[in-house]
């Protein structure tokens, strides 16, 4: 008879699926994918574990990011565990939900030194990608409904040929601006949950992390 085995993952690894195909178990490089309380803020305020707002999986551990009204980029940032390799593709994904009131409406994601992919969370569309001669490549941009007003936004980035930083950013974006800067908007915000960076071009299933970078559980199939 065939044998299915289960292995928890602390790194990326290959496995054999039920069709006998060799696949890679993905690894989330964000240490705390749902707890954003320690991540650095620029021109933003943060409310953790917002009461009455459930995540896409039903937990009440959603973060509300709201703008403080200052001019400049309004973002939150963290580092990929272990850094990011040069000239390598990584896929970033984050879940967003628009508040019923005081919504910023537009949110963006990126890696260090790369262009923001900006999404309209009200209409569920990709609306803007910042590009210039220094910013390199972004591909596979997508926004997918995740239920109850949530959207999963993602994009694949090719890192720099040298000197790639480990930072990843989530941006609250002002309508009509192409430089990533906001001009006021105090109090406008967005719900954020489930930050992920994985190596490669595939948007994997969401992988929760709680203090260390973690891979998804791996199931291996042995047909014997």
C-alpha positions in Angstrom: 0.0 0.0 0.0 1.0 3.6 -0.4 2.3 5.6 2.6 1.6 9.2 3.4 3.9 10.9 5.9 3.7 14.3 7.6 6.8 16.4 8.4 6.9 19.9 10.0 9.3 22.2 8.2 12.0 24.6 9.4 13.4 25.2 5.9 12.5 24.8 2.3 12.7 21.2 1.0 11.5 19.0 -1.8 8.8 16.3 -1.3 6.8 13.9 -3.4 3.1 14.6 -3.8 0.3 12.1 -4.3 0.9 12.2 -8.1 4.5 11.3 -7.7 5.7 14.8 -8.6 8.7 16.4 -6.9 7.7 19.7 -5.4 9.2 22.3 -3.0 7.8 23.0 0.4 7.8 26.8 0.8 9.3 28.7 3.7 8.0 32.0 5.0 11.0 34.4 5.7 8.9 36.7 7.9 9.5 35.8 11.6 6.1 37.1 12.8 3.6 37.0 10.0 0.6 38.0 12.1 2.1 40.0 15.0 3.2 43.3 13.5 3.6 45.0 16.9 7.4 45.2 16.8 7.8 46.3 13.2 9.2 49.8 12.3 6.7 52.5 11.4 7.1 55.6 9.2 4.4 58.2 9.5 1.9 55.6 10.8 0.1 54.7 14.0 -0.7 51.1 14.9 -3.5 49.3 16.7 -2.9 45.6 17.4 -5.5 42.9 17.8 -8.4 45.1 16.7 -11.6 44.2 18.6 -14.4 42.9 16.4 -12.3 42.5 13.2 -11.6 38.9 12.3 -8.7 37.8 10.1 -9.2 35.6 7.0 -9.0 32.5 9.2 -11.3 33.9 11.9 -8.7 35.0 14.6 -8.9 38.5 16.2 -5.3 39.4 15.8 -5.6 41.9 13.0 -3.5 45.1 12.9 -4.9 48.5 11.9 -2.4 50.9 10.4 -3.5 54.5 10.3 -1.7 57.6 9.0 -0.5 60.4 11.2 -0.9 63.2 8.6 2.8 63.9 8.0 4.2 64.3 4.5 6.2 61.4 3.1 5.9 57.7 2.7 3.5 56.0 5.2 4.8 52.5 5.6 5.6 49.6 8.0 8.7 47.5 7.5 10.4 44.4 8.6 13.3 42.2 7.6 13.4 38.8 5.9 15.0 36.3 8.2 18.5 35.5 7.1 18.4 38.2 4.5 17.7 38.1 0.8 20.1 36.7 -1.8 21.2 38.9 -4.7 19.7 38.4 -8.2 17.0 36.0 -6.9 13.2 36.0 -7.2 11.0 36.3 -4.1 7.3 36.5 -3.8 5.7 38.9 -1.2 2.1 38.6 -0.1 0.0 40.4 2.5 -3.7 40.4 3.3 -5.6 43.7 3.4 -9.1 44.8 4.4 -10.6 48.2 4.0 -12.1 49.7 7.2 -15.8 50.8 7.0 -14.8 54.4 7.9 -11.6 56.4 7.5 -10.2 54.1 4.8 -7.0 54.8 2.9 -8.3 52.5 0.2 -4.9 51.9 -1.5 -2.1 49.7 -0.2 1.2 48.6 -1.7 3.9 46.0 -1.1 7.6 45.8 -2.0 11.1 44.6 -1.2 14.1 46.9 -0.5 15.0 48.9 -3.6 12.2 47.6 -5.7 9.0 49.3 -6.9 5.7 49.2 -5.0 2.9 47.2 -6.5 -0.2 49.2 -5.4 -3.7 47.8 -5.0 -7.2 49.3 -4.7 -8.7 47.3 -1.8 -12.1 48.7 -2.4 -12.4 47.4 -6.0 -10.0 44.4 -5.7 -7.7 45.6 -8.5 -4.0 46.3 -9.1 -3.8 50.0 -10.0 -0.2 51.0 -10.1 3.4 49.8 -10.2 6.1 52.3 -9.6 8.9 51.8 -12.1 12.1 53.6 -13.0 15.5 52.7 -14.3 16.9 51.9 -10.8 14.0 49.7 -9.6 14.4 46.5 -11.5 11.8 43.8 -12.0 8.4 43.0 -10.6 6.1 40.4 -12.0 3.2 38.1 -11.2 1.2 40.9 -9.5 -2.1 39.6 -8.2 -5.0 40.4 -5.8 -7.3 37.6 -4.8 -10.5 37.8 -2.6 -10.0 36.0 0.7 -13.5 36.4 2.1 -15.3 38.9 4.4 -13.7 41.9 2.6 -10.2 40.6 2.7 -7.8 40.5 -0.3 -4.5 38.7 -0.6 -2.1 40.9 -2.6 1.1 39.6 -4.0 4.0 40.3 -6.4 7.3 38.6 -7.3 10.5 40.6 -7.2 13.9 40.0 -8.6 16.5 41.3 -6.1 19.4 43.5 -7.0 22.5 42.1 -8.6 24.5 43.3 -5.5 23.8 45.0 -2.2 20.3 43.7 -1.7 18.7 44.7 1.6 16.5 42.4 3.6 13.7 44.9 4.2 10.1 44.4 3.1 7.5 47.2 3.2 3.8 47.7 3.3 2.7 51.1 2.1 -0.5 53.1 2.6 -0.8 54.9 -0.7 -2.6 58.2 -1.6 -4.8 58.2 -4.7 -3.3 60.0 -7.7 0.3 59.9 -6.4 3.0 57.9 -8.2 5.9 58.6 -5.9 4.6 56.7 -2.9 4.3 59.9 -0.8 1.1 60.9 1.0 0.1 64.5 1.6 -1.9 64.4 4.8 -4.7 62.0 5.5 -4.4 61.8 9.2 -6.5 58.9 10.6 -7.0 57.1 7.3 -6.1 53.5 7.6 -6.1 49.8 6.5 -6.4 46.4 8.2 -3.3 44.2 7.6 -2.6 40.6 8.4 -0.6 37.6 7.2 2.8 39.0 5.8 4.8 36.5 3.8 8.0 36.3 1.8 8.9 33.0 0.0 11.7 32.3 -2.4 10.7 31.8 -6.0 7.8 32.9 -8.3 5.1 30.7 -6.9 2.4 32.2 -4.6 2.2 29.4 -2.0 -0.4 28.8 0.6 -0.2 31.1 3.5 2.4 30.0 6.1 1.9 31.3 9.7 5.1 32.2 11.7 5.2 33.1 15.4 8.8 34.0 16.1 11.0 32.3 13.6 10.8 31.8 9.9 8.9 28.6 9.1 8.0 26.3 6.3 4.6 24.8 5.6 4.0 21.3 6.8 5.1 18.8 4.3 3.2 15.7 3.2 5.2 13.0 1.3 3.6 10.2 -0.6 5.3 6.9 -1.0 3.4 4.6 -3.5 5.6 1.6 -2.5 
